[in-house]
Amino acid sequence: MSAATEAATQPLPENLVNEKLVRWWFLAALTYLAISMLGGILMALQLIHWNPFTKIELLSAGRWRMIHTNAVAYGFIASAFLGMLEWTVPRLTMQRVLSDKLSYFIFFAWQVVVCSTAAGIIIGPSLQDQEWVANLSASLHLPMNLGAQGLEWGETPFWIDPLALAGLALVGANYMTPIARAKGPMYVTLWYFMAAFVWTFLTYAMGNFLPEYSLQGTSAGAVSGLFIHDLVGLFVTPLGWGMMYYIVPILLKKPIWSHGLSLVGFWGLAFFYPLQGIHHFLYTPIPMFLQYGAIISTIAVEFVVATVVINFVGTIWGDGRKIVKDIPLRWFYTGMIFYFITCFQCALQVTLTFQKLIHFTDWVVGHAHLVMFGVFSMWIFGMMTYLFPRLLGRQWASRRLCEWHYWLSAFGVFIMFLDLTLAGVFQGYYWSSLQPWDASVYGSQPFWITRLFAGLMIFSGYCCFITNLYYTWRSPVAETAPATNPELSPA
Amino acid sequence: MFESKAGIFFIAGVGFFAFAFLSNAAVPVAMYRDQPEKTVEELVNPRILYQFKELSRRFPEAFEDHVGEASEENCVKALRLGRQVYVGEGCWHCHSQFVRPVSNDSRRFGAVSETWEYQNELQRPVMFGTRRVGPDLTREGGRRGSDWHAVHFFRPKIVSTDSPMPEYPWLFDGAPDKPNKRGIALITYIQWLGSWHDTYPYYEELTEMQLNE
């Protein structure tokens, strides 16, 4: 068979991808993002004494703070990535996913997981004093929390954990099958995706069962550290970078700069990232040699990260001006700059010297926002800005609103990051100088007020995006399908 | 190997994860296997029992309605429920339970935390914490009276003017002197914190007789 006939017999991407489902995933993701942001705003209001709902149990700031983090991780980022996988994997493998029905099932099952997590966290604590809960808890020696469980990002109530884990196994099966069936060498993106499916499943299983059921104390602390770190490093990061390796060459219409550096980036991440979790609990009773190991592997991974960023700088080299007009590309490269900043910051803050001062402060909160919003959410917004015109068969209704979304988000998160980092330094010095505790709370107020407005900037950027999406959806369908979008992605 | 499906699945995916798990999680488990987990029944000590009885005297009607007798058995139940309230309400997102050996922590909060303090059912998962908006609570028990805690949970600003802590009126039947089942449990849990330690302070003078009462 000649190359020409082989190309002719290959299916078209349009026949491989279930575009409706991609759209659903993105809409679900954006809905959860709104809920998460409102939760964050509520907590920000609480800290500056402006919370108007202090007496309403179901709007308790403490519970909504957990909605904030969980809705971002499992609602927004997971849903957006699943939509992205539904689009990307068939295109890269020229294979359909394992089963279309399974894709639909995963979609609905995941909505059940996310919504019942939220319901559990909000309503669970109110039912905790029922007699049967206490009796069951005592007889099984299990902490039967109807609401949140006591592990960051592992708050998912215990009665949802098995369902979520089964869902992750199905996700792996659904999207790894086309990868397994594909012939020829695997593209970089697929390395990251494949590893991410394995890692996400293992990470979730480790973090949501071991510290709750079998381990306690210091050992549970070690596993908790691995879990909260791996959730970012082995679920969000590989899917995010896999997405970058897929989309950036398409937008720039040229291959990734160096295949060798891609290999270094992937294998370096795979080896060093899982080893770092304990750096979240430095100076705890966890054995000191394990803490040193975590610190060293964290600093090592920052070198690896530098190679990945260099690779992408090399790719855009000579075409840098494209980010002026190409909004998706601008989202991606801004995210990469923020990624480099977080990683550089990470190599410093992971040392015992920095930890002495900034552990337990807002510094860490600023870092978390820069990673989860400044990097991964920005990449997701870039992907959505690129894909929605293709999914809807319409151009964006307003380029200006796309710009507003970008600038409000980028400035908002950067201000929040600077503000909270500085707040962390202040708080650290208030504490170590043994001033009364209230001094640290009082001294944080200007920073917390600034943070609220930075958060509102981000939220208004989001509102621009939603408004734009609404008007785009309502506009008449373009005559020709926008295979390329001249306004946002000039050739 | 570096670009093959099997290499990525088994070496990067499963292999490196397993290596990290063995070296970072299995090692501390093995190191502390001689310190088995204590159940809540084993954790009840004279200090927390004193606080529990004291709660029954301070809020007699509420205590009678929601707990009954100030027995050891009921104290166990209150501790379990109290921790669940502590977790469910998200207290642990703003209060750590870990006195660090640095940053003058030990001068502010008391003795530096050690492994044995965490080897029990009420530290599953462990409550080290990740953020301190409010102070560390590892040694909070006994520092303040239970009526202070009741008022503080009801409306923190009454006793701590600038406190940004949320109010928890749903832990009460309408007034700070009427804690409900969850409220009593949470106060018991807070008073338990640090009760295993010789540095446990007493807010009010205690005698040997009261402890053995």
Interface residues (C-beta under 8 A of the other chain):
Chain A: Q46 L47 I48 H49 N51 T54 K55 E57 S60 A61 G62 R63 R65 M66 I121 G124 P125 S126 Q128 D129 A134 S137 A138 H141 P143 M144 N145 L146 G147 A148 Q149 G150 L151 E152 G154 I179 A180 P185 M186 W191 M194 A195 F197 V198 W199 L202 T203 M206 L210 P211 E212 Y213 L215 Q216 G217 T218 S219 A220 G221 A222 V223 S224 G225 L226 I228 L234 L263 F266 W267 A270 F271 P274 L275 G277 I278 H280 F281 Y283 T284 P285 I286 P287 L290 G293 A294 Q355 K356 L357 H359 F360 T361 D362 V364 V365 G428 W431 S432 S433 L434 W437 D438 V441 Y442
Chain B: F2 E3 S4 K5 I8 F9 I11 A12 G13 V14 F16 F17 F19 A20 F21 S23 N24 A25 V27 P28 V29 M31 Y32 Q35 E37 T39 V76 K77 R80 L81 R83 Q84 V85 V87 G88 E89 G90 C91 W92 H93 C94 S96 F98 R100 P101 V102 S103 N104 D105 R107 R108 S113 E114 T115 E117 Y118 Q119 N120 E121 Q123 R124 P125 V126 M127 F128 G129 T130 R131 R132 V133 G134 P135 S160 D162 S163 P164 P166 E167 Y168 P169 W170 N180 K181 R182 A185
